[in-house]
Amino acid sequence: MGHAFEEVNEVELAGVTPDQVWDAIATGPGIDSWFMGRNEVEPGAAIRGAFGGYEPAHPITGWEPGKHLAYGGEPAPDGRKLAYEFLIEGRDHGSTVLRMVVSGFLPGDDWHDEFEAMTAGGAMFWRTLVEYLTHFAGRTARPVTVWAPRSATGRRCGPACTPSSAARAPATRWTWTARGASSTSPTPRPSASARRTRSTASSRASPAT
């Protein structure tokens, strides 16, 4: 057995243009400004990332600048897959609607913990993207990730922490830059001015193929 899932997020961004949204989701510096690690975009071909030893490469399956971006979805040998789709729509009075769809499949009977972690991480990055576009559109960020020891239970290590009982866990901060000025911030908090206007999630269990 396994778990197929789809999550949809949508927001209307006042004062943000479709081009600014496109730059945030379809360029390396733009993705760096709200996602993890370092990212590179080969237009119309692939999106590649690097975060520690994790270096995913996703083929681009939809490429319409300023309107539509889709990538990923290729199944692994065990059936695991993950796909992203972004839809951009300019509105009157200078606002833009961004819709993000994340879908995929987790194989096996022990998918629950992975799905929970994936959902929590996805929600954090969505909030960061919305806050970035609302307050920092047009700027770029330098992500700085610090790996700190944590205990086997995920708690911060105290005096009794030893290498055998700790794993290195990341904490990421972004430094926003524009015209020579900069400011540093951890993951932004959601605000009323950048609210998520619609969020739905549906999932189903299905056998691995």
N, C-alpha and C positions, 0 to 999 in steps of 0.2 A: 504494500500500500504506500501511498504518498499523499502529498497535499498540493493541489493547484490553487493559485491565488491571484487576485487582481485588486489593486488599490488605486483609487482615483482621488486626486486633489485638484482643486481649482480656486483661483484667486483673481480678483480684479485689482489692478495696480494703478492708482491715480497718479497722473503726471509721469508715467513711465512709457516709453515708446516701444513698439515691436522690435526695433533695431537694438535697443538696449537689452531687452529680454534675450534676443538671439545671441548677442555677444556673451551673455552670462552663461548660456547653456551649450554653445556651439564653438567656443574658442578655449584654448588651454588656459590662458590667464583668467578668463571668466569663470570656468569651472573651478580653478584653484581658489577663487574668492569665496566659495561657499561649500565645497566638497572637500574630501580628504586627499592628502598626498599631492603629488604633482601630476598634471594631466596634459596630454597632447591630443590635438585633433587634426586628422588628415581629412580635409573637406570631402564629403561624399564617400569616404572609404572606411575609416575606422577611428575609434576613440580609445586611447591607451592611457593607463594610469600607473602610478608607482607609489606604494605605501608600505614602507618596510620591505619585506620580501614578497609582498603581494603585488603582482604586475598584470592586471587583467587587460585584455585587448578585445574590444567589442566591434564587430562589423556594423557599419551604418546601413540601415535598411530603408530609411526615409530622409531625404535632404531637400527641403524647400526653404531657403534662407528667409527669415522673418516670419515663417508660417508653420513649419512642421519639421521635427527632428525625431527620428526613431533609431535605436541601436540595440544590439544584443539579441537574445532569443535563441541562439544556437545551442542545441542540447549537448550536454556532456555524455560520456559513455554510460553513466548510471541514470540518465534521464533528467538530471538537474538542468534547469535553465532559468534565465532572468532577462527580462526585456524592459526597456524604457521607451516611452513615447511622450513628446512634448508638442502641444498644439498652442499656437499663438494667434490671437485675434485682436486687432486694433479696434477701439471703440471711439465714439464721438466724445468730444470734450477732453481729449488727450489721455485717455486711460487705455490700458491693455489687459486683456484676460489671458492668463496662463493656465493651461490644464496639463497635468502630469499623470500619466498612467504607468504603473509598475505592475508587471505580471510575471508569472513564472511557475515553476514546479520544483518541489523539494521531495526527493525520494526517501523511501524507508519508513519504518514505523516510529522513528524517534525524531520526527521533523518539528515537534512542538517547540523545543527550546530555541532552535535555530530560527524558526518563524517569529517567535516573540522578540528575539534580539534584532532580527532584520526589520521588523515593524517599528521598534523603538528607534533604531538608527535612522530609518527612512523618515520618520516624523521629525527628528532633529534636523536632518539636512534640508527637508522641505521648509521648516521654519527659518533656517539660516538663509536659504535662497530668497524667501519672501522678504525678510528683513534687509538683506543685501540690496535687492532691487528697490525697495522702498526708500532706504536711507543712503545708499552708496552707489547707485546706478551710475555708470560712466567711470567709476574708479576700478582699480584692481587691488588684489590683496596678496600678501606673501604668507602662505600658511607655514606655521612653525609648530612641529609636533615634538613633544618631549616625552620620552619613554621613562616611566617611573615604576619602581618595584611595587607589587601588590601581593598580598597573601593569596594562598590557594582559594580562599573563599571570596576573593575580590575586594577585601578591605585593604586600606592603606596599611603598610607594614609599620610596626612599632619596633622597639628595641630588640624584641625576640625574633624579628624577621630574619630568615636565612635564605640564601639562594635556592635551596632545595624546596622551600615553602612559598616561594614568590614567583610570579610571572610578571613580565614587563608589560605594562598597559599604557596606552597613549593618551595624552591630553593635548588638544590642538587649539591654537590661538591664531587669529588672522590679523595682519597689519594692513590697514587700508591706506592707499597712497593716491594722491592726486595733486598735480602741479607742485611737487616738492613738499607738500604737507603730508603728514601721516598721523594716524592714531591707531592704537592697538586695542583689540577687544576679544574676549572669549566668544563662544557661540552666542549670538544675540537672542534676547527673549522676544516672544511674540508681542505685538502691540496692536492697539485698536485700529491704527491707521493702516496696518498691513495684515488684516485678518484673513483667515481662510474662509472663503465664502461657501465652499461646499467640500465635504470630504465624505466619501463613501468607500466601503470596503466589503468585498464579498469573497468567499472562498469555498472550495469544495474538496472533498477527499476523492482521490482516484488512484487506480493501480499504476505502478510504474510500467513503462513500456520498454 
